[in-house]
Amino acid sequence: MASGDILVDVRGVAKHYGEGETRVDALRSVDLRVHVGEVIALLGPSGSGKTTLLNVIGCILAPTAGRVELDGDAVFDGKWLRSDLRRLRLDKIGFIFQAHNLLPFLTAEENVSVVLDLAGWPAERGRERARELLDYLEVGHRAKVKPALLSGGEAQRVAIARALANRPRIILADEPTAALDSGRAQLVMDLLRKLASDQKACIIAVTHDEKIFDRFDRLIHLRDGRLVDS
Ligand SMILES: Nc1ncnc2c1ncn2[C@@H]1O[C@H](COP(=O)(O)OP(=O)(O)OP(=O)(O)O)[C@@H](O)[C@H]1O
C-alpha cells in the first residue's frame, strides 16, 4: 500500500508512568500502522496499555519515547512537534466514548454543532452539517430531543455524529458498543465501517465485545504494553 494511505504511523512508542519502584511500563516499543479505510480493534487484558495507546494516538498523552505521525504529519518525535494540539485534535481526530457523554442540557443537534462552533464554523453551517450527519446516521428525526429522551442506540449514534462532525480522518473509540445489545452493536459497527470507507478515514476501537470481532479488518492484541501477533 502507498505511504499516502497511512493515517496513523506509530513507531517505537514507549510510555511509562512513575519512576523507580512505582514505575509502570504501559507501552513498550509499539509499532502500528493504520491505513485509509481500516477498522481496527485493540484487544488485551485489563492494564495491557490499550487506553494509553489510544490516548497517545489521540494526542492526549505524550509518550516517553518514539514517533507518531498522523495523516502524513509528524506530531511527536521524542517531543510534541506541534504547539497547537487542541487544533490538531479538532481537525484530525474524532473520539467516541463508551459513556457517550453527551451534554444533557443540549439537544442532539446542538451536541453535534457545538464541536463545529469550537472549530470555528459559522453557526448556520454548523447546524446544517449536524442535521446532515444525524440524517446520515438515521437519527435526524431525534435532532431536537435532549439526550435523556434518547434510547441507548440513538444516543450512541448522536455521539458518533459528534465525533465525525469536523470530518476527522482518524476516529478513536473506547468500547463503542459496550452499552448496546447485540443487534444495535452490529448496526453501529456497520455504520462505522461505512463511514471509514465513505470518508476515507480509519477507526481504532478498544473493545472487549466478542460479538463484533468479525466486523474488524484487524484485531491487534496488546499484552504488558507490547503488541503481540494479530
Ligand atoms: N495515570 C496513570 N498513572 C499511573 N499508572 C497508570 C496511569 N494510567 C494507566 N496506568 C497504568 O498503566 C498500565 C496500562 O493502563 P491502560 O489504562 O492503558 O490499560 P488498559 O489496557 O486500557 O486497561 P483497561 O482494559 O482496564 O482499561 C496499567 O498498569 C495502569 O495501571
The ligand as an SDF file (V2000), in Angstrom:
LIG
                    3D

 31 33  0  0  0  0  0  0  0  0999 V2000
   -2.1790    7.9400   35.0610 N   0  0  0  0  0  0  0  0  0  0  0  0
   -1.5840    6.7930   35.3880 C   0  0  0  0  0  0  0  0  0  0  0  0
   -0.6610    6.7410   36.3880 N   0  0  0  0  0  0  0  0  0  0  0  0
   -0.0410    5.5920   36.7220 C   0  0  0  0  0  0  0  0  0  0  0  0
   -0.2540    4.4060   36.1000 N   0  0  0  0  0  0  0  0  0  0  0  0
   -1.1610    4.3880   35.1010 C   0  0  0  0  0  0  0  0  0  0  0  0
   -1.8820    5.5780   34.6940 C   0  0  0  0  0  0  0  0  0  0  0  0
   -2.7080    5.2370   33.6760 N   0  0  0  0  0  0  0  0  0  0  0  0
   -2.5310    3.9190   33.4580 C   0  0  0  0  0  0  0  0  0  0  0  0
   -1.6090    3.4020   34.2880 N   0  0  0  0  0  0  0  0  0  0  0  0
   -1.1200    2.0030   34.3250 C   0  0  0  0  0  0  0  0  0  0  0  0
   -0.6130    1.6980   33.0310 O   0  0  0  0  0  0  0  0  0  0  0  0
   -0.9690    0.3750   32.6490 C   0  0  0  0  0  0  0  0  0  0  0  0
   -1.7780    0.4240   31.3450 C   0  0  0  0  0  0  0  0  0  0  0  0
   -3.0150    1.0680   31.6060 O   0  0  0  0  0  0  0  0  0  0  0  0
   -4.1470    1.2660   30.4820 P   0  0  0  0  0  0  0  0  0  0  0  0
   -5.2600    2.0450   31.1240 O   0  0  0  0  0  0  0  0  0  0  0  0
   -3.5430    1.8100   29.2510 O   0  0  0  0  0  0  0  0  0  0  0  0
   -4.6090   -0.2540   30.2320 O   0  0  0  0  0  0  0  0  0  0  0  0
   -5.9150   -0.8190   29.5160 P   0  0  0  0  0  0  0  0  0  0  0  0
   -5.4540   -1.9660   28.6780 O   0  0  0  0  0  0  0  0  0  0  0  0
   -6.6270    0.2810   28.8180 O   0  0  0  0  0  0  0  0  0  0  0  0
   -6.7670   -1.3410   30.7480 O   0  0  0  0  0  0  0  0  0  0  0  0
   -8.3940   -1.4750   30.9200 P   0  0  0  0  0  0  0  0  0  0  0  0
   -8.8480   -2.5290   29.9510 O   0  0  0  0  0  0  0  0  0  0  0  0
   -8.5200   -1.9210   32.3390 O   0  0  0  0  0  0  0  0  0  0  0  0
   -8.9700   -0.1240   30.6710 O   0  0  0  0  0  0  0  0  0  0  0  0
   -1.7330   -0.2030   33.8140 C   0  0  0  0  0  0  0  0  0  0  0  0
   -0.8180   -0.9290   34.6110 O   0  0  0  0  0  0  0  0  0  0  0  0
   -2.2340    1.0150   34.5590 C   0  0  0  0  0  0  0  0  0  0  0  0
   -2.3960    0.7360   35.9450 O   0  0  0  0  0  0  0  0  0  0  0  0
  1  2  1  0
  2  3  1  0
  2  7  2  0
  3  4  2  0
  4  5  1  0
  5  6  2  0
  6  7  1  0
  6 10  1  0
  7  8  1  0
  8  9  2  0
  9 10  1  0
 10 11  1  0
 11 12  1  0
 11 30  1  0
 12 13  1  0
 13 14  1  0
 13 28  1  0
 14 15  1  0
 15 16  1  0
 16 17  2  0
 16 18  1  0
 16 19  1  0
 19 20  1  0
 20 21  2  0
 20 22  1  0
 20 23  1  0
 23 24  1  0
 24 25  2  0
 24 26  1  0
 24 27  1  0
 28 29  1  0
 28 30  1  0
 30 31  1  0
M  END
$$$$
